[in-house]
Amino acid sequence: MAARRIRVIGVPLDLGQDRRGVDMGPSAVRVAGLAARLEGLGFSVEDAGNVIVPMPEQKAPGNPKAKYLKEIAATCKKQAEWVLTTLEDGALPLVLGGDHSIAVGTVSGVSEFYRRRQQRAGLLWLDAHGDFNTPETTPSGNIHGMPLACLLGIGPKELSGLFGFAPKVAAENTVLIGVHDLDAEERRLLRQTGVKVATMRDLDERGMRAVLEEAIAVATNGAEGFHCSLDMDFIDAAFAPGVGTPVRGGVTYREAHLAMEIIADSHNLLSLEVVEVNPVLDERNRTAELAVELIASALGKKIY
């Protein structure tokens, strides 16, 4: 996290799920004072604006087992190029979603940047869900339930094969943290690939510090650092009601901050994205405000 420049990239994509509203997530986070908070930490902040994405009303869903695949792949390709350019310019990419399918674009851009340098990046995936379905296993056909599988080289080639290579991250450098809602096929595939999974039970029993420090060690083993993908449903709905797919039993307000503070202390953060903020379901923008707080903690804000 040596870069003192941050480039904000909005990706207002909501084609990856059925529930509308996450397309307004990037605006909600910006309105919650993101730039001022980061500038207060000493960063130079550039807002690149939003990747242009189609609306569901403009397109047909297509394959019911992978809805809007063509449109999502095109968006992720444009987004990946923005992320790649941001890293080449020496800035840290901060990507605002949108649903979690945009992670394919973010991580593809990060991975390509390091691949060109014969290096690799790890991945911390903070989420209530596994996001490890495929068109063959999905119960809904929603691509926001597939991005982590795509990044491990499983799933539609339109997504897994961006920049012409797969997987984007190695399973041995990938950690899924905070999961408490997995489909049976997701569980099978995760075990098969060898991705490290830290469930809410692990967090309850071992504590956030032990789990995060171990996760960072896994993600950085042989890698230059890691990308952090934060789905706001990682946090309990009592603290973050405005998310795309709310689930009870997530981490608390302080646990979420501790996770971000430990990430900052590691000095290994290469890029960051925050997804699934849904202002339609929120209460006076409190979830977006929490997202800004957590971003600040991940980028070095300290209590003392």
Secondary structure, DSSP 8 states (H G I E B T S, - for coil): ----EEEEEEE---TTSSS--GGGHHHHHHHTTHHHHHHHTT-EEEEEEE-----GGGS---STTSTTHHHHHHHHHHHHHHHHHHHHTT-EEEEEESSGGGHHHHHHHHHHHHHTTT---EEEEE-SB-----TTT-SS--GGGSHHHHHTT-S-HHHHTGGG-S-SS-GGGEEEEEE-B--HHHHHHHHHHT-EEEEHHHHHHH-HHHHHHHHHHHHHTTSS-EEEEEEGGGB-TTT---BSS--SS-B-HHHHHHHHHHHHHHT-EEEEEEE-B-GGG-STTHHHHHHHHHHHHHTT----
